[in-house]
Amino acid sequence: MPEDSIAHIDFDELTQKAISQPLVNHIYTADPSAHVFNGKIYIYPSHDIDAGDAFDDLGSHFAMEDYHVLSMDHPGGETTDHGVALHVKDVPWAQKQMWAPDAAEKDGKYYLFFPAKDHDGIFRIGVAISDSPTGPFTPQPEAIKGSFSIDPAVFKDEDGSYYMYFGGIWGGQLQRWRTGSFNGEQPESPFAFLPADNEPALCGKVAKLTDDLLQFDEAPKDVVIVDENGQPLLQGDNERRFFEAPWIHKYNGKYYFTYSTGDTHFICYAVGDTPYGPFTYKGVVLHPVVGWTNHHSIAEFEGKWYLFYHDSSLSKGVTHLRCVKVTELKHNNDGTIEAITPYK
Ligand code: FUB
């Protein structure tokens, strides 16, 4: 929901109408990536702070410096904040803007994947390792070779392969990589280098990870989203095309690619037969929330599916001070997802 609509919101009424409440309210949290490890739910969110940076279309106001891990025994249970799991000052290659992270488990070790701007102001994706799902995590000295842009989401397929989905346009810089290398020619603008409205939309990326989960095992490929006629969505199709916040879950043998449409504020989904797609656009998962960004993850716990998401209700509408929430998500018998309206 854009900022200019917020002036008219009665936040007491909104809290009453919200389908779920903040999981924690002692810190601001966003971009929740949820996983079930050892029968318990762990949430890897961004930790929002007000660093005083002005709002702009590059997201400079999202100036996060560290990560906390949250956990709960079951949805609706008490949420525990396990404190600082990784701080930007401990990451040699990173300078600022610790944006949306994700995590994975392999052979009893836990891997935190996170984007940050490097010392040249270019978003890269790094990995940090821990023996515990709650950290603290020890970062690798360098970012993943060949990594770029933001919003990593790591998916473990049933054959034991791990894939990273990532990317975000505007402040996430994906458009600057259209030629395969970083285009830093003009002063940073969210709109330079984007395809024209009648050209195929910029795609999120996917790359298989190496066995140690520390590098890409292949050059990142496009995650192509097509319409009902098999045609790639166009850049001007703002209500359906990819903007940021990719996630993937598998349901009944199909791969569900879910993502934010950014400036139109939806979480949408598209379905494919392989982890690489192509994915056919199907519809909306989550309608706009209070705050500019919409970001989510989807996890199964004890046979039910849950959508983890955020809004800016706790800060009464401040875009960069968000709070994470959870609600049940339903797959219909025909494989579609029941769209969620965040306020009744
Ligand atoms: O939290 C910073 C950025 O805002 C994330 O990386 C995007 O997905 C959006 O939620």
Residues whose N, C-alpha, C, O or C-beta is under 5 A from the ligand:
A	BS01	FUB	D31 S46 F62 W99 A100 I150 D151 E244 A245 T293 H295
